[in-house]
Amino acid sequence: MNSPQLGDKKAWTPLIAEGQIVITAHGFVGVRAMPSKGGRADLTFNQFSDTLNYMVNKSGGD
């Protein structure tokens, strides 16, 4: 569903620019066609946040 893939800096750059709070909130609740928690309803907020931080760090963020 056009989600940014791990390591795709070009795709992640505009999302990273939104900031950690926004990108985490959007991913957790889902926006546009994206399902909440990336489709993993079993994830806690902390698990989701840790996973997202890992993905961002591997895709050009810090």
Secondary structure, DSSP 8 states (H G I E B T S, - for coil): -----TT-HHHHHHHHHT-HHHHHHHHHH--TT--GGGG-TT--HHHHHHHHHHHHHTTT--
